[in-house]
């Protein structure tokens, strides 16, 4: 049974390609977007509605309430269990998403140490006294690759990366193997290269469309559901801006513009992360994506 991965920056058409390949092989899809795992976070994460999933089973979508916090270790366990289940039923599995660390957690053995209460307490005290920006700047100096992968607004993950560095004396990303995958050595990874000239325009159009679909109303409902009581979900692109808007910190126009800027920055970080993995087979914007992917898969078989 095959394990196929489709990755790349936001707004590059990953979901559409995954659906097409899944239909061809009668496969099932596993989500690797760190925010699509949350119930009710639909518009702002560009989650495919059920009506557009072509009857294909999707896993790791809508599995957590917005009040819950996710971890890479939890995702790794759940996603691998889904792959085992799919393969046990004689089907291929397709992992699709833009969260590079989640995809890497499936394919590779991550060797993160247990938490150290003393180190963690010291870092949390720093966060409370000097704020997040100095901590993130420290991470940029100690491990630039980790700073690319981690959202600078996500204090929990910034602290965890600094904690790992303090405990091991090595960069956080030293725990992320770069050699051939140790868990699924036969996994096939396709990366969708972004059309840099037009990606910013597509992102802007996508954000405008999300607003038209009722993004603000979605966040208003999630605030009622407790999104601001959790640490992870409220940091998602667009959601954090609208929450700030609802708290009177941003105008609606500023929230929308900041969402576009943050999304473009995120897309650049995604590109940087994925291009570091030489196992990925890249499909350029000008290539016929489905035909190219199927041709390579057939050659492997």
C-alpha positions as CSV (number, residue, x, y, z in Angstrom):
1,X,0.0,0.0,0.0
2,X,1.2,3.5,-0.9
3,X,1.8,6.5,1.3
4,X,1.6,9.7,-0.8
5,X,2.4,13.1,0.6
6,X,1.3,16.4,-1.1
7,X,2.8,19.5,0.5
8,X,3.6,23.1,-0.4
9,X,2.7,26.6,0.5
10,X,-0.8,27.9,1.2
11,X,-3.0,28.6,-1.8
12,X,-1.1,26.3,-4.2
13,X,-4.0,23.8,-4.8
14,X,-2.9,20.9,-2.6
15,X,-6.4,19.8,-1.7
16,X,-7.6,19.7,-5.3
17,X,-4.7,17.5,-6.3
18,X,-5.2,15.2,-3.3
19,X,-8.8,14.7,-4.2
20,X,-7.9,13.9,-7.9
21,X,-5.2,11.3,-6.9
22,X,-7.5,9.8,-4.2
23,X,-10.2,9.3,-6.8
24,X,-7.7,7.6,-9.2
25,X,-6.4,5.2,-6.6
26,X,-9.6,4.9,-4.4
27,X,-7.4,6.2,-1.6
28,X,-8.2,8.1,1.7
29,X,-6.8,11.4,2.8
30,X,-5.1,12.5,6.0
31,X,-5.0,16.2,6.9
32,X,-1.7,17.7,7.7
33,X,-2.8,21.3,8.4
34,X,-2.4,22.2,12.0
35,X,-5.5,24.3,12.2
36,X,-7.9,22.2,10.1
37,X,-7.9,19.7,12.9
38,X,-10.2,22.1,14.8
39,X,-14.0,21.9,14.7
40,X,-15.6,25.0,13.4
41,X,-12.5,26.5,11.9
42,X,-13.6,26.1,8.3
43,X,-13.6,29.3,6.4
44,X,-10.4,30.7,7.7
45,X,-8.5,27.5,7.1
46,X,-9.9,26.9,3.6
47,X,-11.1,23.5,4.8
48,X,-12.8,21.6,2.0
49,X,-16.6,21.3,2.7
50,X,-18.0,17.8,2.7
51,X,-19.8,18.5,-0.5
52,X,-16.4,19.0,-2.3
53,X,-14.7,15.9,-0.9
54,X,-16.0,13.7,-3.7
55,X,-17.1,11.1,-1.2
56,X,-13.5,10.4,-0.2
57,X,-12.9,9.7,3.5
58,X,-10.8,12.4,5.3
59,X,-9.0,11.8,8.5
60,X,-7.6,14.3,11.1
61,X,-10.2,16.9,10.2
62,X,-12.5,18.4,12.9
63,X,-11.0,16.2,15.7
64,X,-10.4,18.8,18.4
65,X,-12.5,21.5,20.0
66,X,-11.0,25.0,19.8
67,X,-10.4,25.0,23.6
68,X,-8.0,22.1,23.2
69,X,-4.2,22.4,22.5
70,X,-2.5,20.2,20.0
71,X,1.0,18.9,20.0
72,X,3.3,17.4,17.4
73,X,3.5,14.2,19.4
74,X,-0.3,13.9,19.6
75,X,-0.6,14.5,15.9
76,X,2.1,12.0,15.1
77,X,0.4,9.2,17.0
78,X,-3.1,10.0,15.6
79,X,-1.9,10.4,12.0
80,X,0.2,7.2,12.0
81,X,-2.7,5.3,13.5
82,X,-4.9,6.5,10.6
83,X,-2.3,5.4,8.1
84,X,-2.2,1.9,9.7
85,X,-6.0,1.7,9.6
86,X,-6.2,2.8,5.9
87,X,-3.5,0.4,4.8
88,X,-5.1,-2.5,6.8
89,X,-8.2,-2.1,4.7
90,X,-6.1,-2.4,1.5
91,X,-6.2,1.3,0.5
92,X,-3.5,3.9,-0.2
93,X,-3.2,6.9,2.1
94,X,-2.6,10.5,1.0
95,X,-1.2,13.0,3.5
96,X,-2.0,16.6,2.4
97,X,-1.2,19.9,4.0
98,X,1.2,22.7,4.6
99,X,2.3,22.2,8.2
100,X,5.8,20.9,7.5
101,X,6.5,19.8,11.1
102,X,3.4,17.7,11.1
103,X,4.4,15.9,7.9
104,X,7.9,15.3,9.2
105,X,6.5,13.9,12.4
106,X,4.7,11.2,10.3
107,X,7.7,10.3,8.2
108,X,10.6,10.6,10.6
109,X,11.4,9.7,14.1
110,X,11.5,12.9,16.1
111,X,13.7,12.7,19.2
112,X,12.4,15.5,21.4
113,X,13.4,15.2,25.0
114,X,10.8,15.3,27.9
115,X,10.1,18.7,29.3
116,X,12.3,20.0,32.1
117,X,10.2,21.8,34.7
118,X,13.0,24.1,35.8
119,X,13.9,25.2,32.3
120,X,10.3,25.6,31.3
121,X,9.5,27.7,34.4
122,X,12.5,30.0,33.6
123,X,11.4,30.5,30.0
124,X,7.7,31.1,31.0
125,X,8.9,33.7,33.6
126,X,10.9,35.4,30.8
127,X,7.8,35.4,28.6
128,X,5.8,37.1,31.4
129,X,8.4,39.7,32.1
130,X,10.0,40.6,28.8
131,X,7.4,39.4,26.3
132,X,7.5,37.0,23.3
133,X,9.5,39.1,20.8
134,X,12.8,38.9,22.6
135,X,12.3,35.1,23.0
136,X,11.6,34.7,19.3
137,X,14.6,36.8,18.4
138,X,16.7,34.5,20.5
139,X,15.3,31.5,18.7
140,X,16.2,33.1,15.3
141,X,19.8,33.4,16.5
142,X,20.1,29.9,18.0
143,X,18.1,28.0,15.3
144,X,17.1,30.0,12.2
145,X,15.5,26.9,10.7
146,X,13.2,26.5,13.7
147,X,12.2,30.2,13.5
148,X,11.1,29.5,10.0
149,X,8.9,26.6,11.0
150,X,7.3,28.2,14.1
151,X,4.8,31.0,14.0
152,X,6.3,33.9,15.9
153,X,3.0,34.5,17.6
154,X,2.9,30.9,19.0
155,X,4.4,31.4,22.5
156,X,4.0,27.8,23.5
157,X,6.0,26.4,20.5
158,X,8.7,29.2,20.8
159,X,9.2,28.3,24.4
160,X,9.3,24.5,23.6
161,X,11.9,25.1,20.9
162,X,14.1,27.1,23.3
163,X,13.5,24.5,26.0
164,X,14.8,21.7,23.7
165,X,17.8,23.8,22.8
166,X,18.6,24.4,26.5
167,X,18.2,20.8,27.5
168,X,20.1,19.2,24.6
169,X,22.6,22.0,23.8
170,X,21.7,21.5,20.2
171,X,19.4,23.3,17.8
172,X,15.7,22.3,18.0
173,X,15.9,21.2,14.4
174,X,18.8,18.9,15.1
175,X,16.1,16.5,16.4
176,X,14.5,16.5,13.0
177,X,16.3,13.9,10.8
178,X,17.0,15.0,7.2
179,X,18.0,11.5,5.9
180,X,15.5,9.2,4.2
181,X,12.4,8.6,6.2
182,X,12.8,6.1,9.0
183,X,9.2,5.2,9.5
184,X,7.9,5.1,5.9
185,X,10.9,4.7,3.6
186,X,8.7,4.2,0.5
187,X,6.6,7.3,1.0
188,X,6.4,9.5,-2.1
189,X,6.3,13.2,-1.5
190,X,5.1,15.7,-4.1
191,X,5.6,19.4,-3.5
192,X,3.5,22.0,-5.3
193,X,5.9,24.9,-6.2
194,X,4.3,28.3,-5.8
195,X,4.0,30.8,-8.6
196,X,5.7,33.6,-6.7
197,X,4.6,36.2,-9.2
198,X,0.9,35.5,-8.6
199,X,0.8,33.9,-5.2
200,X,0.4,37.2,-3.3
201,X,-2.5,38.1,-5.5
202,X,-4.1,34.7,-5.0
203,X,-3.7,35.0,-1.2
204,X,-5.3,38.5,-1.3
205,X,-8.2,37.2,-3.3
206,X,-8.6,34.2,-1.0
207,X,-8.7,36.4,2.1
208,X,-11.3,38.7,0.5
209,X,-13.3,35.6,-0.4
210,X,-13.1,34.3,3.2
211,X,-14.5,37.6,4.4
212,X,-17.3,37.4,1.9
213,X,-18.1,33.8,3.0
214,X,-18.6,35.0,6.6
215,X,-15.2,34.6,8.2
216,X,-15.9,37.3,10.8
217,X,-19.2,35.6,11.8
218,X,-17.3,32.2,12.0
219,X,-14.9,33.7,14.5
220,X,-17.6,35.4,16.5
221,X,-19.2,31.9,17.0
222,X,-15.8,30.4,17.9
223,X,-15.3,33.1,20.6
224,X,-18.6,32.0,22.1
225,X,-17.3,28.4,21.8
226,X,-14.2,29.3,23.9
227,X,-11.5,29.8,21.3
228,X,-9.8,32.4,23.4
229,X,-9.4,30.0,26.3
230,X,-7.2,27.7,24.4
231,X,-3.6,28.6,23.4
232,X,-3.3,27.1,19.9
233,X,-6.4,27.7,17.8
234,X,-6.7,31.4,18.5
235,X,-3.3,32.0,17.0
236,X,-4.4,30.8,13.5
237,X,-3.9,33.2,10.6
238,X,-6.9,35.4,10.3
239,X,-8.5,34.2,13.5
240,X,-6.0,36.1,15.7
241,X,-6.6,39.2,13.6
242,X,-10.3,39.0,13.9
243,X,-10.1,38.3,17.6
244,X,-8.0,41.5,17.9
245,X,-10.6,43.3,15.9
246,X,-13.4,42.1,18.2
247,X,-11.3,43.3,21.1
248,X,-11.1,46.8,19.6
249,X,-7.4,46.5,18.8
250,X,-7.7,46.6,15.0
251,X,-10.2,48.0,12.5
252,X,-11.8,45.5,10.2
253,X,-9.8,46.8,7.2
254,X,-6.6,46.5,9.2
255,X,-7.5,43.0,10.3
256,X,-8.1,41.9,6.8
257,X,-4.9,43.6,5.5
258,X,-2.8,42.1,8.4
259,X,-4.2,38.7,7.5
260,X,-3.0,39.0,4.0
261,X,0.4,40.1,5.1
262,X,0.8,37.4,7.6
263,X,-0.4,34.8,5.1
264,X,2.2,35.9,2.5
265,X,4.9,35.7,5.2
266,X,3.7,32.2,6.2
267,X,3.8,31.0,2.6
268,X,7.4,32.1,2.3
269,X,8.3,30.2,5.5
270,X,6.5,27.1,4.1
271,X,8.5,27.3,0.9
272,X,11.7,27.6,2.9
273,X,10.9,24.7,5.1
274,X,9.9,22.3,2.3
275,X,12.8,23.1,0.0
276,X,15.1,21.9,2.7
277,X,13.8,18.3,2.1
278,X,15.5,16.7,-0.9
279,X,13.0,13.8,-0.9
280,X,10.3,16.0,-2.3
281,X,9.5,15.7,-6.0
282,X,8.5,19.2,-7.1
283,X,5.7,19.9,-9.6
284,X,6.0,23.4,-11.1
285,X,3.0,25.7,-11.7
286,X,3.3,25.1,-15.5
287,X,3.2,21.3,-15.3
288,X,-0.1,19.3,-15.5
289,X,-0.2,18.3,-11.8
290,X,-2.4,15.2,-11.9
291,X,-0.7,13.8,-14.9
292,X,2.8,14.5,-13.6
293,X,2.0,12.9,-10.2
294,X,0.4,9.8,-11.7
295,X,3.2,9.3,-14.2
296,X,5.8,9.3,-11.4
297,X,3.6,7.0,-9.2
298,X,3.2,4.6,-12.1
299,X,7.0,4.5,-12.7
300,X,7.5,3.7,-9.0
301,X,5.0,0.8,-9.2
